[in-house]
Amino acid sequence: MESSVNIEFGLNLEVLPMSLLIRVKEIAYEEGIRRIALIGGAVRDSLLSKYHNHHWGGLKDVDLIVEGSATQLAEALQREFEASRISKLHIHKAYNTVEITIDGISIDLATARLEKYEVLAENPKVTPSSIEEDLARRDFTINSIAIDLSSLSLIDPNNGLTDLVEKKLNFIHNHSVEEDPTRIIRAARYSARLDFALSPDAIHQIKTTLKRWPWQWLHTTSPELAPSALGVRLRSETELLLTNEPWELALEYLQDWGALLLFDEGLQNDHRWQQRLLWASKLGVKPLTALIAGAEDSCALGNRLKLGEDQQRLLRDSLKLNTYLSSIKRTQDRLNWTASRWSNELEKPNWKPEAVLISICLGIENWEYLLRWWDVWRKIKPDISAHKLIEDGWDPGPKLGAELQRLREEMIDLEEE
């Protein structure tokens, strides 16, 4: 049976911890769980390696789905294996899912479930289901393929194997995007990574759903009231896109589909994001923060996506800096400012120094001075210390500070001569 599965379906059993999976299946049976299946990337990527010679990146984790309680199975596994073999056990009671690591192998256990979206784009209500019903709630047909661990047979109720062979991305049902718009981000991720094309039906669903905008929350509403799929989940999916995927191609897809409207109209109409993100990579700016900086209201968007407070402050401070720099555009003598004058102007206000990096990424006018300040001027210190000046007869106080500042300004200007 294992040989036929290898040949027909492309499942490479040698890369899987089969002895452990067989023991997990046996324990599941002892707990009254009669169906358990392997799902997720291990199945999809193994099929890709057969049909498209796709590079196998190695087994990252194992996803298992059971008809029964994943929590019950995890507790049985905990009783079965010695404590030294289990290095992680985290139970998510809301969805009856479990993260467990056995012998260094990360396993995600999930209870087969149905999901009902009582409020579109919010988290769904869940009820137990069969494996086939669970597969029908997933995002794409290519991700709804499973292998029954008892028979090692393929479970493919949504014709995912056909779409995988044809290199096609299809949503499983007609309400997929309106239920969870972050599936659009995943569509861009898979399209860019796998070189798969969205089917015409999938593109139509994306565009018509965005045009209808069926969610109760709108961009004019308070960011705090945004549903999870337009807030925390959108941030999480976008971070994955920007860090683990060919992000340039993925963002091009999103813009072409009109899907950057999930963020705001400013980003959808923005054609400088590539340059901004390339600068962010050079300067060490978090890519999501750099992307958001080009939004119509970057601060509101950062709040909605629940960015960390440090990143939200950078966006706020960059906005203040940009407003200030816009005001000095009308100051004719700025063209004759010395390096020390620029340094003083950038250092006086109470904004985080890193806010300058956001402004550089945005390519605002006079960005060259900001970059020079960041790379060189801000690091220059006077070649004499306060302690030495006091030894030379200076009294501690404002005059001492002013002298140190004067000496530093001299050194900054000398650097530019």
Secondary structure, DSSP 4 states (H G I P E B T S, - for coil): -HHHHHHHH---GGGS-HHHHHHHHHHHHHTT---EEEETHHHHHHHHHHHS---------EEEEESS-HHHHHHHHHHHS-GGGEEEEEEETTTTEEEEEETTEEEEEEE-EEEE-SSTTSPPEEEE--HHHHHTTSSBGGG--EEETTT--EE-TT-HHHHHHTTEE-BSSTTHHHH-THHHHHHHHHHHHHTPEEPHHHHHHHHHHHHH--SS--TTS-GGG--GGGTHHHHHHHHHHHHHS-HHHHHHHHHHHTGGGGT-HHHHT---HHHHHHHHHHHT--HHHHHHTTSTTHHHHHHHTT--HHHHHHHHHHHHHHHHHHHHTT-GGGGG--HHHHHHHHHSSSS-TTHHHHHHHHT-TTHHHHHHHHHTGGG---SS-HHHHHHTTPPSSHHHHHHHHHHHHHHHHHHH-
